[in-house]
């Protein structure tokens, strides 16, 4: 048997491991989504009677009873959950109480705006955070390093929405360069994307600096330098290549942070994405819409993390999915 | 003469306790010292707010609304940082607002830390189905956008200080689980645990008397970062109108008020934001210093 095992080509063995890994991760993702459904259902039942949460406070007893019956809240809890889970797995979360449209359709219609904002913010995180972190590591204790570290410290300490307000004050109110809110051309995207990406950029800058400082101390980097490679080739070909793994791990985490941050940023800039829809739905007690947004966000987050796991193999071929 | 935290006197050259070494490292770190000073100032403001603030933070004066800070034309020494749209003194509100942030930060860490450390210790020590179950619950928690989860909880239960604390606390335990579990997995293979088991110690004794003290350092470091996160989180919820009631001064609520007056009275939004940023920066610097002092290898 051991001999048979030895005969399997290493590449085929890695493909088999990758398939098993993918199956495990898909199963884990499925469990996470079922768990999310359970939590969403439980949150709505936190007060015991969801009717009181979803109906206006001034509703009469007759109105409350009619709504309770129409929504099936008078059935046993386990029956309600089974019905909810079945509908949710089909993407059917009922009608929006305010708009009288399917909640999932409403939320999905807002997804492109959030995806656009998230992508722009992610691009800023990647294009500013990584190079600034590398530069900071290459020139330790210089003006560039101190500037990058101060920006990173401020970025990790200031609340996202305050950064947004200050950017509006400076670039929209005082300088008038870009609009303060709404969606339109690229100019509308600048401030929300910078705001959303600020915290993650700061975090990535710090992480990249630390990872690069560690890698630049390694023997193979010293050997590469001794061979006569140029500084930049050493940094890109050896330093950054080996520092990528923690950076990509952090990028995966930051994707989740961007999804969460979008809720606040979209509210500050009146950006018509799912985050703003969720906040509006909360204030309007439109819980089918809140549930739809939570499910979409959680699904997106789980899928993005799965993609990040796969990226590991591309970045570092030594990783075997055993 | 050096006195350790445990109260035992340390010899000048040898026999110095780990805590003393950590404290010395902390005292030599300028960032950590600066952070500790900021944290101390916030704590003093929170505890002695009635003595420090010169005016009632809710006292309205409609004849002096949106007064600028004292160093700008039209400003007044009676309101060093100016007033808001209802004529309330911004400095007094910032001082009182520190109380909400401090209460939220401490309570959130108490809730998240107790749940997370317990779950992490159990998962790491017991392993098997307990570990698998906790890992699955952690996966679910990680799949949630935390702001949305907290917003949904507050929306259902209703805004209020304790709802906010519970909502943020219930989203923060997961960080502790991951770190404490990893630490426990490593500790349970060490000789002192094997010795305790051989001596007939029960599982609960091993967890509480041997493992818990050894994960305390890492939990304290994580706790400081979680306080910072909780302060920002609370202010975000208050900014959205889902935090503490408007009658209670809070930094996030003040920022929400100031948002409408950005073009005419920028100071209403600027100063509460600066207060949050400085407080969080101080906590983060102290956390960084503690991490480096307690575990230099994690640097």
Interface residues (C-beta under 8 A of the other chain):
Chain A: X28 X31 X32 X33 X35 X36 X38 X39 X40 X43 X44 X46 X47 X53 X153 X154 X156 X157 X158 X159 X160 X161 X162 X165 X166 X168 X169 X173 X256 X259 X260 X261 X263 X264 X267 X268 X275 X278 X279 X282 X283 X285 X290 X293 X294 X297 X298 X301 X302
Chain B: X136 X137 X139 X140 X142 X143 X144 X145 X146 X147 X148 X149 X151 X152 X153 X155 X156 X157 X228 X232 X235 X236 X239 X240 X241 X242 X252 X255 X258 X259 X262 X263 X266 X269 X270 X273 X276 X277 X278 X280 X281 X284 X285
